[in-house]
Each structure stands twice: as C-alpha cells, then as structure tokens.
Amino acid sequence: MSTIGLIGAGHIGGQVARRAVEHGYDVVISNSRGPETLADLVAELGARARAATPAEAAAAGDIVVVAIPLKNYRDVPVAPLAGKIVIDTNNYYPGRDGQIPELDNESTTTSELLQAHLPSSRVVKAFNHIYASQITTDGRPAGSADRRALAIAGDDAAAKNAVTHLLDEFGFDTVDIGPLSESWRIQRDTPGYGPRRNAAQLREDLAAAKRPGRR
Ligand SMILES: NC(=O)c1ccc[n+]([C@@H]2O[C@H](COP(=O)([O-])OP(=O)(O)OC[C@H]3O[C@@H](n4cnc5c(N)ncnc54)[C@H](OP(=O)(O)O)[C@@H]3O)[C@@H](O)[C@H]2O)c1
C-alpha cells in the first residue's frame, strides 16, 4: 500500500493528503475543476504528490479516499475503483446536499449509498467525525496515553484491517463499529461526532447513539 488516491482535495482531502505524505505515501489528488487548479496544493505537498482527474486518482490509489460533498457521490468513478479499498469520509448536511429521502427516513446510511454506487469496491467509513484540521494535529504514537480514537465501519474485514493500519500510522486508535449499516452510530448529531475521544470513550458514545428519525 504505497499510493493514496484522493477524490476531493478540500478540507478533508487536503488534510489526508498532508498526513499521508508525512508518512511516506505517494498521493494523487483530484477535484471537480481539474488538476491545474490543484497546483498550489501539489507544490505544498512536494515530490510525493501529483494532481489528476478523479478517474486517474481512483486508478492510481491502493486506497482511495472519497472526500466530496455527499450530493455528488454519484460522480465518483466506478470502474477504476473495482476491487479497491475506498474510504468514505462523507456526511449528510441537507443544507448543502439537498434532501435525500432515504437518509431523512434513516432507511440507509451515507456509506451504504456509496457502497451501492461502487458495488465492486470495499467501502470503509472513516475520518467523518474528526474536524479536518485535527487530522494533522491530533495524531500520537501508538501506546500514547489518551490517544485519540476514530471509528470505522465496513463490510470487508481485510479492508477494515488496512484502514486500521493506515489510521495507526496517522496516529489514531480505531474502534470498529461493525458493518456499514451500523455507521449511523457516528453520523452527524451523534455523541461521538466531533469531540476528541479515546477508544473507551468512543465505544461509550457509539453505544449511546440514537436513531430517532428511523422510519
Ligand atoms: N471539513 C471537515 O472538517 C469534515 C470533517 C469530516 C467529514 N467531512 C465530510 O467530508 C466531505 C468533504 O468535506 P470537505 O470539508 O473536505 O469539503 P470541501 O472543503 O468543500 O472540499 C470538497 C472537495 O470535493 C471536490 N469535489 C466536489 N465535487 C466533486 C466531484 N463531483 N468530483 C470530484 N471532486 C469533487 C471539490 O473540488 P472543487 O473545489 O474543484 O469543486 C473539493 O476539492 C463532506 O461530505 C463533509 O461533510 C468534512
């Protein structure tokens, strides 16, 4: 696992790219406006980074991170992501994303929508409940007292192991929520969404999460 592809290079995509480069990964970043608009970020990231189209970033990545507004998830290229580990960072904000009825009635989750769009990919939820800026500031070496924990969810055990390894390199413990269908436990407005938590605290938050809108 040596290259991370990024679809979306804003707050979250940019920060994941910075942390990945710090840890020796090559990164291929992309956005909606074209690689030439990412010249400043590529220059900042240095020789390990290049900009490309979303399809090229998807093809290049051993792990590919989707960090775009949820409303655009159907734009994520399908074919080049077949078989790959795809990290879903996305959250649902109706003010930004418009109303999505199956999320409004909680009959599914954001990650299951992305998994349905990418049926041959191995989607893992991660990074959705940490402020982007903290991805480069809150990491600590393994074994540090009160190390911050991040939640993951996914349907593929090997993919979750790979993401757990990546998060450990980035300086975070991991709490596995279970399958994608359980990822609502860390969605917007749940106890674990936002605050800094160690693994034990995050497990408590996940257990305390409620889904009052489910119909
Ligand atoms: N910001 C946070 O602290 C945070 C934390 C956790 C999770 N999240 C979630 O992560 C996702 C991304 O948030 P963000 O704050 O990083 O957003 P952002 O700063 O607005 O960046 C969005 C990025 O996605 C790109 N993009 C938009 N539509 C695209 C498309 N159709 N194809 C390819 N790239 C596209 C944008 O490129 P252009 O500029 O060229 O359009 C931009 O690079 C959201 O779902 C958000 O809720 C955010």
The ligand as an SDF file (V2000), in Angstrom:
LIG
                    3D

 48 52  0  0  0  0  0  0  0  0999 V2000
  -14.4660   19.7170    6.7620 N   0  0  0  0  0  0  0  0  0  0  0  0
  -14.4620   18.8560    7.7670 C   0  0  0  0  0  0  0  0  0  0  0  0
  -13.9300   19.1420    8.8850 O   0  0  0  0  0  0  0  0  0  0  0  0
  -15.0660   17.4820    7.5700 C   0  0  0  0  0  0  0  0  0  0  0  0
  -14.8510   16.5370    8.5610 C   0  0  0  0  0  0  0  0  0  0  0  0
  -15.3190   15.2390    8.3840 C   0  0  0  0  0  0  0  0  0  0  0  0
  -16.0320   14.9120    7.2380 C   0  0  0  0  0  0  0  0  0  0  0  0
  -16.2760   15.8730    6.2910 N   0  0  0  0  0  0  0  0  0  0  0  0
  -17.0660   15.4680    5.1080 C   0  0  0  0  0  0  0  0  0  0  0  0
  -16.1330   15.2070    4.0510 O   0  0  0  0  0  0  0  0  0  0  0  0
  -16.7100   15.5860    2.7980 C   0  0  0  0  0  0  0  0  0  0  0  0
  -15.8290   16.6500    2.1720 C   0  0  0  0  0  0  0  0  0  0  0  0
  -15.8280   17.7840    3.0300 O   0  0  0  0  0  0  0  0  0  0  0  0
  -14.7610   18.9630    2.8930 P   0  0  0  0  0  0  0  0  0  0  0  0
  -14.9830   19.8250    4.0760 O   0  0  0  0  0  0  0  0  0  0  0  0
  -13.4270   18.4090    2.5940 O   0  0  0  0  0  0  0  0  0  0  0  0
  -15.3390   19.7010    1.5910 O   0  0  0  0  0  0  0  0  0  0  0  0
  -14.6540   20.8700    0.7570 P   0  0  0  0  0  0  0  0  0  0  0  0
  -13.5810   21.5270    1.5520 O   0  0  0  0  0  0  0  0  0  0  0  0
  -15.7650   21.6850    0.2130 O   0  0  0  0  0  0  0  0  0  0  0  0
  -13.9420   20.1020   -0.4480 O   0  0  0  0  0  0  0  0  0  0  0  0
  -14.6890   19.3450   -1.3540 C   0  0  0  0  0  0  0  0  0  0  0  0
  -13.7630   18.8260   -2.4290 C   0  0  0  0  0  0  0  0  0  0  0  0
  -14.5210   17.9400   -3.2610 O   0  0  0  0  0  0  0  0  0  0  0  0
  -14.3000   18.3130   -4.6130 C   0  0  0  0  0  0  0  0  0  0  0  0
  -15.4500   17.9160   -5.4180 N   0  0  0  0  0  0  0  0  0  0  0  0
  -16.7070   18.4070   -5.3440 C   0  0  0  0  0  0  0  0  0  0  0  0
  -17.4980   17.7660   -6.2230 N   0  0  0  0  0  0  0  0  0  0  0  0
  -16.7060   16.8720   -6.8510 C   0  0  0  0  0  0  0  0  0  0  0  0
  -16.9340   15.9380   -7.8690 C   0  0  0  0  0  0  0  0  0  0  0  0
  -18.1590   15.7740   -8.4060 N   0  0  0  0  0  0  0  0  0  0  0  0
  -15.8820   15.1860   -8.3070 N   0  0  0  0  0  0  0  0  0  0  0  0
  -14.6400   15.3600   -7.7830 C   0  0  0  0  0  0  0  0  0  0  0  0
  -14.3770   16.2210   -6.7950 N   0  0  0  0  0  0  0  0  0  0  0  0
  -15.4050   16.9760   -6.3430 C   0  0  0  0  0  0  0  0  0  0  0  0
  -14.0800   19.7960   -4.5750 C   0  0  0  0  0  0  0  0  0  0  0  0
  -13.4470   20.1940   -5.7480 O   0  0  0  0  0  0  0  0  0  0  0  0
  -13.7810   21.6060   -6.4400 P   0  0  0  0  0  0  0  0  0  0  0  0
  -13.3760   22.6460   -5.4280 O   0  0  0  0  0  0  0  0  0  0  0  0
  -12.9470   21.5930   -7.6730 O   0  0  0  0  0  0  0  0  0  0  0  0
  -15.2710   21.5840   -6.7150 O   0  0  0  0  0  0  0  0  0  0  0  0
  -13.1930   19.9030   -3.3330 C   0  0  0  0  0  0  0  0  0  0  0  0
  -11.8550   19.5790   -3.6580 O   0  0  0  0  0  0  0  0  0  0  0  0
  -18.1200   16.0920    3.1180 C   0  0  0  0  0  0  0  0  0  0  0  0
  -19.0460   15.0440    2.9760 O   0  0  0  0  0  0  0  0  0  0  0  0
  -18.0120   16.5160    4.5750 C   0  0  0  0  0  0  0  0  0  0  0  0
  -19.2530   16.5040    5.2420 O   0  0  0  0  0  0  0  0  0  0  0  0
  -15.7870   17.1430    6.4330 C   0  0  0  0  0  0  0  0  0  0  0  0
  1  2  1  0
  2  3  2  0
  2  4  1  0
  4  5  1  0
  4 48  2  0
  5  6  2  0
  6  7  1  0
  7  8  2  0
  8  9  1  0
  8 48  1  0
  9 10  1  0
  9 46  1  0
 10 11  1  0
 11 12  1  0
 11 44  1  0
 12 13  1  0
 13 14  1  0
 14 15  2  0
 14 16  1  0
 14 17  1  0
 17 18  1  0
 18 19  2  0
 18 20  1  0
 18 21  1  0
 21 22  1  0
 22 23  1  0
 23 24  1  0
 23 42  1  0
 24 25  1  0
 25 26  1  0
 25 36  1  0
 26 27  1  0
 26 35  1  0
 27 28  2  0
 28 29  1  0
 29 30  1  0
 29 35  2  0
 30 31  1  0
 30 32  2  0
 32 33  1  0
 33 34  2  0
 34 35  1  0
 36 37  1  0
 36 42  1  0
 37 38  1  0
 38 39  2  0
 38 40  1  0
 38 41  1  0
 42 43  1  0
 44 45  1  0
 44 46  1  0
 46 47  1  0
M  CHG  2   8   1  16  -1
M  END
$$$$
